[in-house]
Amino acid sequence: MNARPLASVGAALAGLGALYAFALLLGMPDPAWSYLARGVVHLGELAVLLAVAVSGLAGSGVLARVGVGLAVLGQLALAVAEWTLLSAPDLSLALFAVGPILTGLGLVLTGIAVLRTGLLTGWHRWTVLALGAYVFLVMMPAIIVSGGPPAPLGLWALAVWGLLWVLIAVSVLTGTTAVRRAGAPTAA
């Protein structure tokens, strides 16, 4: 499996998710079917995560495997939470409660693994860890305090969440290219 298509598709979907949040902030009405699209956006974010794993940028150790596994579960929980929002609201709320925690913890562990491999340099090496920290330090508190979307603070938190996923995808796309150019092996 190649990391580049995963990162590219994931960046496009995460970017659309961020644009959607910004559009809501600017007063765009929220269509009745938007929960379906938001679930697809979470799968795009999952694609970015899988691109990190497939690229080898996090290595293959226990820390990377556990981190990616937790984040995958979190992203799947968020997608299912979106898709069950109307049909099973209690399940949806439970998944919205646990999904970000699993994703955030998984991203922190994966981000540490990325730092440990040393395959990325500059700001690229910090993107995964930054998103993991963002979940706990900014996004979850903002959503709790605001009550979540459609409150502006909740929308801002989710817009930045989407942009950070795009930055991770950019790190995979540019980082894997730089690693290949340097002659280091990749799993992509």
Backbone as CSV, one residue per row, in Angstrom:
resi,resn,N_x,N_y,N_z,CA_x,CA_y,CA_z,C_x,C_y,C_z
1,MET,0.847,-1.185,0.000,0.000,0.000,0.000,0.886,1.239,0.000
2,ASN,0.512,2.219,-0.785,1.290,3.435,-0.931,0.702,4.542,-0.070
3,ALA,1.551,5.231,0.675,1.106,6.291,1.583,0.646,7.536,0.850
4,ARG,1.198,7.799,-0.320,0.896,9.053,-1.014,-0.577,9.199,-1.398
5,PRO,-1.214,8.190,-2.002,-2.645,8.347,-2.308,-3.498,8.492,-1.045
6,LEU,-3.159,7.742,-0.012,-3.894,7.869,1.251,-3.785,9.284,1.804
7,ALA,-2.579,9.816,1.815,-2.371,11.168,2.331,-3.079,12.199,1.465
8,SER,-3.053,12.010,0.158,-3.684,12.967,-0.760,-5.204,12.987,-0.598
9,VAL,-5.816,11.815,-0.597,-7.275,11.725,-0.420,-7.655,12.227,0.973
10,GLY,-6.888,11.825,1.962,-7.167,12.268,3.329,-7.058,13.774,3.477
11,ALA,-6.052,14.367,2.857,-5.893,15.829,2.923,-7.075,16.528,2.273
12,ALA,-7.526,16.004,1.144,-8.671,16.618,0.452,-9.924,16.556,1.324
13,LEU,-10.194,15.403,1.913,-11.398,15.261,2.733,-11.304,16.061,4.028
14,ALA,-10.138,16.024,4.674,-9.971,16.814,5.904,-10.067,18.305,5.593
15,GLY,-9.511,18.704,4.464,-9.607,20.104,4.046,-11.052,20.517,3.801
16,LEU,-11.832,19.629,3.182,-13.258,19.918,2.989,-13.982,20.030,4.329
17,GLY,-13.582,19.198,5.287,-14.172,19.296,6.619,-13.880,20.632,7.272
18,ALA,-12.654,21.113,7.122,-12.292,22.425,7.676,-13.065,23.534,6.962
19,LEU,-13.166,23.443,5.640,-13.922,24.446,4.875,-15.395,24.454,5.273
20,TYR,-15.940,23.287,5.525,-17.326,23.159,5.964,-17.527,23.890,7.295
21,ALA,-16.611,23.686,8.245,-16.711,24.378,9.538,-16.605,25.890,9.357
22,PHE,-15.678,26.334,8.509,-15.551,27.768,8.240,-16.820,28.318,7.577
23,ALA,-17.399,27.551,6.657,-18.629,27.985,5.992,-19.776,28.127,6.993
24,LEU,-19.873,27.195,7.937,-20.891,27.309,8.980,-20.658,28.552,9.829
25,LEU,-19.397,28.852,10.112,-19.075,30.072,10.865,-19.512,31.327,10.114
26,LEU,-19.468,31.271,8.791,-19.862,32.413,7.973,-21.369,32.472,7.708
27,GLY,-22.113,31.514,8.283,-23.571,31.555,8.178,-24.198,30.613,7.184
28,MET,-23.419,29.717,6.563,-24.009,28.745,5.646,-24.972,27.849,6.425
29,PRO,-26.153,27.574,5.877,-27.059,26.655,6.567,-26.486,25.233,6.556
30,ASP,-26.754,24.510,7.619,-26.268,23.136,7.748,-27.292,22.200,7.112
31,PRO,-26.954,21.567,5.976,-27.932,20.695,5.319,-28.306,19.497,6.190
32,ALA,-29.505,18.995,5.996,-30.013,17.880,6.802,-29.156,16.620,6.632
33,TRP,-28.533,16.452,5.490,-27.735,15.253,5.214,-26.264,15.397,5.605
34,SER,-25.896,16.505,6.226,-24.479,16.785,6.491,-23.813,15.740,7.385
35,TYR,-24.590,15.067,8.228,-24.000,14.040,9.094,-23.354,12.930,8.267
36,LEU,-23.907,12.649,7.092,-23.308,11.629,6.223,-21.945,12.084,5.706
37,ALA,-21.876,13.341,5.275,-20.620,13.890,4.759,-19.576,13.995,5.867
38,ARG,-20.011,14.381,7.066,-19.049,14.486,8.178,-18.442,13.127,8.513
39,GLY,-19.223,12.064,8.389,-18.684,10.721,8.591,-17.612,10.385,7.571
40,VAL,-17.826,10.794,6.335,-16.825,10.573,5.276,-15.564,11.382,5.563
41,VAL,-15.726,12.594,6.082,-14.557,13.410,6.450,-13.723,12.671,7.496
42,HIS,-14.367,12.041,8.470,-13.614,11.282,9.480,-12.871,10.104,8.847
43,LEU,-13.440,9.514,7.812,-12.713,8.456,7.099,-11.515,9.038,6.352
44,GLY,-11.637,10.267,5.864,-10.490,10.942,5.249,-9.381,11.170,6.259
45,GLU,-9.763,11.581,7.464,-8.766,11.751,8.529,-8.121,10.408,8.863
46,LEU,-8.916,9.347,8.832,-8.392,7.999,9.041,-7.386,7.644,7.950
47,ALA,-7.650,8.062,6.710,-6.711,7.810,5.615,-5.373,8.494,5.871
48,VAL,-5.416,9.713,6.427,-4.170,10.417,6.764,-3.402,9.620,7.811
49,LEU,-4.100,9.134,8.807,-3.477,8.329,9.855,-2.844,7.065,9.270
50,LEU,-3.575,6.399,8.397,-3.026,5.196,7.765,-1.824,5.529,6.896
51,ALA,-1.818,6.721,6.285,-0.666,7.145,5.488,0.572,7.285,6.364
52,VAL,0.394,7.802,7.583,1.521,7.899,8.519,2.048,6.499,8.823
53,ALA,1.139,5.574,9.084,1.550,4.208,9.426,2.232,3.516,8.249
54,VAL,1.631,3.600,7.070,2.152,2.907,5.893,3.491,3.491,5.445
55,SER,3.660,4.789,5.635,4.900,5.448,5.199,6.114,4.996,6.003
56,GLY,5.880,4.443,7.181,6.985,4.047,8.048,7.524,5.190,8.886
57,LEU,6.913,6.372,8.795,7.416,7.534,9.528,7.301,7.374,11.037
58,ALA,6.398,6.511,11.484,6.254,6.256,12.924,7.024,5.006,13.342
59,GLY,7.648,4.358,12.407,8.355,3.120,12.722,7.384,1.959,12.830
60,SER,7.881,0.846,13.328,7.042,-0.354,13.435,7.019,-0.910,14.847
61,GLY,7.462,-0.114,15.809,7.507,-0.580,17.191,6.143,-0.603,17.852
62,VAL,6.144,-1.052,19.096,4.912,-1.173,19.872,4.222,0.180,20.023
63,LEU,4.982,1.222,20.290,4.408,2.554,20.473,3.627,2.985,19.226
64,ALA,4.198,2.799,18.070,3.526,3.163,16.814,2.300,2.297,16.588
65,ARG,2.418,1.010,16.797,1.290,0.101,16.560,0.127,0.390,17.502
66,VAL,0.426,0.593,18.786,-0.636,0.898,19.749,-1.245,2.267,19.442
67,GLY,-0.389,3.249,19.155,-0.879,4.587,18.852,-1.783,4.604,17.641
68,VAL,-1.333,4.015,16.556,-2.149,3.979,15.340,-3.438,3.198,15.599
69,GLY,-3.339,2.097,16.298,-4.540,1.291,16.593,-5.582,2.072,17.378
70,LEU,-5.152,2.778,18.419,-6.093,3.584,19.204,-6.714,4.687,18.363
71,ALA,-5.898,5.363,17.567,-6.411,6.457,16.735,-7.365,5.936,15.656
72,VAL,-7.076,4.767,15.097,-7.989,4.163,14.117,-9.346,3.895,14.772
73,LEU,-9.324,3.303,15.965,-10.585,3.063,16.675,-11.326,4.363,16.942
74,GLY,-10.589,5.396,17.329,-11.209,6.688,17.584,-11.852,7.274,16.350
75,GLN,-11.165,7.211,15.228,-11.707,7.768,13.990,-12.907,6.968,13.494
76,LEU,-12.859,5.649,13.640,-14.023,4.837,13.274,-15.207,5.166,14.180
77,ALA,-14.939,5.369,15.469,-16.006,5.749,16.402,-16.631,7.077,15.991
78,LEU,-15.805,8.036,15.566,-16.338,9.337,15.152,-17.172,9.217,13.877
79,ALA,-16.731,8.400,12.935,-17.508,8.209,11.701,-18.862,7.573,12.023
80,VAL,-18.859,6.532,12.841,-20.115,5.878,13.210,-20.994,6.826,14.028
81,ALA,-20.376,7.644,14.877,-21.141,8.624,15.660,-21.890,9.582,14.733
82,GLU,-21.232,10.021,13.678,-21.896,10.911,12.720,-23.058,10.195,12.038
83,TRP,-22.807,8.983,11.577,-23.806,8.256,10.798,-24.997,7.789,11.628
84,THR,-24.832,7.685,12.951,-25.936,7.248,13.814,-26.568,8.408,14.572
85,LEU,-26.180,9.612,14.242,-26.651,10.804,14.954,-28.175,10.871,15.023
86,LEU,-28.850,10.587,13.932,-30.307,10.665,13.902,-30.981,9.361,14.295
87,SER,-30.412,8.234,13.907,-31.071,6.946,14.136,-30.835,6.376,15.533
88,ALA,-29.695,6.685,16.137,-29.365,6.160,17.473,-28.613,7.236,18.248
89,PRO,-29.313,8.295,18.676,-28.628,9.429,19.298,-27.842,9.087,20.569
90,ASP,-28.304,8.135,21.347,-27.561,7.764,22.561,-26.228,7.109,22.208
91,LEU,-26.261,6.210,21.240,-25.022,5.584,20.764,-24.097,6.653,20.195
92,SER,-24.662,7.550,19.405,-23.876,8.623,18.800,-23.178,9.465,19.867
93,LEU,-23.899,9.873,20.880,-23.298,10.683,21.955,-22.182,9.932,22.667
94,ALA,-22.396,8.633,22.906,-21.353,7.828,23.562,-20.101,7.753,22.688
95,LEU,-20.298,7.560,21.392,-19.154,7.482,20.484,-18.453,8.829,20.350
96,PHE,-19.231,9.927,20.359,-18.622,11.258,20.328,-17.827,11.527,21.595
97,ALA,-18.187,10.885,22.697,-17.449,11.064,23.948,-16.133,10.288,23.933
98,VAL,-16.153,9.068,23.417,-14.961,8.219,23.467,-14.055,8.393,22.244
99,GLY,-14.614,8.720,21.079,-13.829,8.826,19.850,-12.675,9.804,19.928
100,PRO,-12.917,11.047,20.364,-11.802,11.994,20.434,-10.720,11.582,21.437
101,ILE,-11.119,10.946,22.517,-10.138,10.507,23.514,-9.229,9.440,22.916
102,LEU,-9.826,8.454,22.239,-9.023,7.408,21.598,-8.127,7.990,20.510
103,THR,-8.701,8.873,19.697,-7.910,9.491,18.628,-6.776,10.323,19.207
104,GLY,-7.082,11.160,20.190,-6.055,12.021,20.781,-4.931,11.221,21.411
105,LEU,-5.280,10.206,22.205,-4.259,9.371,22.840,-3.430,8.645,21.786
106,GLY,-4.107,8.114,20.768,-3.392,7.431,19.697,-2.452,8.349,18.947
107,LEU,-2.892,9.585,18.703,-2.036,10.546,18.001,-0.840,10.955,18.851
108,VAL,-1.035,11.105,20.153,0.098,11.441,21.025,1.137,10.318,20.960
109,LEU,0.692,9.070,21.097,1.636,7.944,21.050,2.304,7.832,19.674
110,THR,1.518,7.972,18.618,2.073,7.914,17.266,3.029,9.075,17.036
111,GLY,2.663,10.260,17.529,3.531,11.432,17.386,4.870,11.238,18.069
112,ILE,4.856,10.623,19.241,6.115,10.316,19.931,6.931,9.323,19.103
113,ALA,6.243,8.346,18.520,6.941,7.365,17.677,7.557,8.056,16.455
114,VAL,6.837,9.009,15.863,7.380,9.751,14.714,8.640,10.504,15.132
115,LEU,8.593,11.150,16.285,9.777,11.872,16.775,10.953,10.914,16.966
116,ARG,10.663,9.739,17.501,11.733,8.777,17.800,12.391,8.230,16.546
117,THR,11.646,8.099,15.447,12.272,7.561,14.226,13.247,8.549,13.620
118,GLY,12.992,9.846,13.786,13.868,10.862,13.220,13.813,10.959,11.708
119,LEU,12.793,10.362,11.079,12.702,10.393,9.622,12.206,11.726,9.093
120,LEU,11.538,12.496,9.934,11.071,13.823,9.541,11.883,14.876,10.278
121,THR,12.049,16.010,9.641,12.756,17.121,10.279,11.863,18.356,10.255
122,GLY,12.296,19.387,10.939,11.567,20.645,10.952,10.181,20.491,11.552
123,TRP,9.272,21.348,11.095,7.917,21.342,11.646,7.174,20.055,11.328
124,HIS,7.544,19.363,10.253,6.860,18.130,9.848,6.879,17.075,10.955
125,ARG,7.976,17.021,11.680,8.098,15.963,12.684,7.154,16.165,13.865
126,TRP,6.588,17.374,14.010,5.739,17.687,15.161,4.241,17.616,14.869
127,THR,3.838,17.420,13.623,2.421,17.559,13.274,1.523,16.534,13.961
128,VAL,1.927,15.280,13.993,1.080,14.242,14.592,0.941,14.490,16.095
129,LEU,2.047,14.752,16.754,2.000,15.030,18.192,1.207,16.305,18.481
130,ALA,1.349,17.308,17.631,0.616,18.570,17.827,-0.890,18.340,17.771
131,LEU,-1.355,17.528,16.819,-2.790,17.261,16.743,-3.256,16.469,17.960
132,GLY,-2.460,15.507,18.402,-2.828,14.755,19.602,-2.955,15.658,20.821
133,ALA,-1.999,16.557,20.985,-2.060,17.503,22.107,-3.235,18.461,21.942
134,TYR,-3.484,18.902,20.715,-4.585,19.818,20.431,-5.927,19.237,20.885
135,VAL,-6.107,17.941,20.660,-7.363,17.292,21.055,-7.644,17.528,22.532
136,PHE,-6.629,17.345,23.373,-6.835,17.441,24.826,-6.729,18.865,25.360
137,LEU,-5.850,19.659,24.774,-5.597,20.993,25.315,-6.535,22.069,24.764
138,VAL,-7.072,21.866,23.569,-7.899,22.906,22.945,-9.272,22.376,22.522
139,MET,-9.292,21.370,21.661,-10.549,20.958,21.043,-11.583,20.462,22.049
140,MET,-11.218,19.483,22.858,-12.200,18.956,23.809,-12.664,20.024,24.802
141,PRO,-11.762,20.816,25.386,-12.251,21.883,26.272,-13.163,22.875,25.543
142,ALA,-12.827,23.242,24.312,-13.652,24.193,23.557,-15.036,23.621,23.290
143,ILE,-15.102,22.353,22.953,-16.392,21.725,22.672,-17.202,21.575,23.959
144,ILE,-16.549,21.228,25.051,-17.259,21.095,26.326,-17.804,22.445,26.783
145,VAL,-16.963,23.468,26.739,-17.375,24.803,27.200,-18.487,25.373,26.321
146,SER,-18.382,25.176,25.011,-19.345,25.785,24.087,-20.592,24.941,23.874
147,GLY,-20.519,23.659,24.238,-21.611,22.752,23.919,-21.464,22.146,22.533
148,GLY,-20.364,22.474,21.872,-20.081,21.928,20.541,-20.794,22.696,19.449
149,PRO,-20.644,22.232,18.209,-21.322,22.907,17.105,-22.838,22.886,17.328
150,PRO,-23.513,23.906,16.917,-23.135,24.997,16.032,-22.530,26.213,16.738
151,ALA,-22.183,26.092,18.017,-21.558,27.219,18.713,-20.262,27.604,17.999
152,PRO,-20.004,28.898,17.827,-18.800,29.331,17.099,-17.498,28.758,17.659
153,LEU,-17.353,28.707,18.967,-16.114,28.163,19.548,-15.928,26.701,19.146
154,GLY,-16.998,25.922,19.165,-16.927,24.531,18.740,-16.571,24.398,17.273
155,LEU,-17.148,25.266,16.446,-16.833,25.234,15.013,-15.386,25.625,14.743
156,TRP,-14.893,26.645,15.448,-13.481,27.033,15.292,-12.574,25.868,15.673
157,ALA,-12.892,25.206,16.776,-12.065,24.072,17.223,-12.031,22.977,16.166
158,LEU,-13.182,22.702,15.549,-13.239,21.654,14.531,-12.573,22.086,13.222
159,ALA,-12.652,23.376,12.896,-11.975,23.873,11.691,-10.463,23.704,11.829
160,VAL,-9.922,24.050,12.979,-8.476,23.886,13.205,-8.112,22.409,13.217
161,TRP,-8.952,21.569,13.809,-8.755,20.110,13.791,-8.558,19.643,12.346
162,GLY,-9.431,20.079,11.448,-9.317,19.694,10.040,-8.028,20.185,9.401
163,LEU,-7.654,21.418,9.711,-6.409,21.965,9.153,-5.183,21.207,9.664
164,LEU,-5.213,20.787,10.905,-4.081,20.016,11.443,-3.969,18.649,10.760
165,TRP,-5.106,18.028,10.427,-5.052,16.773,9.666,-4.405,17.012,8.300
166,VAL,-4.727,18.149,7.680,-4.125,18.483,6.383,-2.612,18.637,6.546
167,LEU,-2.167,19.275,7.614,-0.724,19.440,7.838,-0.022,18.096,8.036
168,ILE,-0.697,17.157,8.692,-0.106,15.819,8.830,0.037,15.189,7.445
169,ALA,-0.988,15.312,6.616,-0.913,14.759,5.258,0.223,15.400,4.466
170,VAL,0.370,16.706,4.589,1.474,17.400,3.911,2.812,16.862,4.426
171,SER,2.908,16.616,5.723,4.145,16.064,6.292,4.450,14.694,5.713
172,VAL,3.422,13.869,5.541,3.634,12.552,4.934,4.070,12.716,3.478
173,LEU,3.386,13.570,2.739,3.699,13.737,1.317,5.088,14.319,1.096
174,THR,5.449,15.328,1.850,6.770,15.940,1.664,7.840,15.168,2.416
175,GLY,7.477,14.608,3.542,8.446,13.856,4.343,8.879,12.577,3.672
176,THR,7.933,11.844,3.069,8.308,10.600,2.405,9.157,10.898,1.178
177,THR,8.888,12.013,0.503,9.709,12.399,-0.639,11.128,12.722,-0.187
178,ALA,11.247,13.485,0.897,12.569,13.855,1.407,13.333,12.616,1.875
179,VAL,12.640,11.677,2.510,13.299,10.468,2.983,13.803,9.657,1.797
180,ARG,12.988,9.517,0.759,13.421,8.770,-0.421,14.616,9.432,-1.088
181,ARG,14.584,10.771,-1.196,15.671,11.490,-1.819,16.969,11.285,-1.039
182,ALA,16.848,11.181,0.278,18.026,11.009,1.111,18.545,9.584,1.055
183,GLY,17.776,8.698,0.445,18.224,7.310,0.304,17.810,6.413,1.439
184,ALA,17.044,6.920,2.399,16.592,6.086,3.515,15.422,5.220,3.045
185,PRO,15.314,4.005,3.533,14.216,3.144,3.128,12.889,3.616,3.732
186,THR,11.802,3.408,2.986,10.465,3.695,3.512,9.583,2.496,3.278
187,ALA,8.513,2.436,4.039,7.553,1.348,3.868,6.438,1.770,2.925
188,ALA,6.552,2.940,2.348,5.498,3.430,1.441,5.623,2.711,0.147
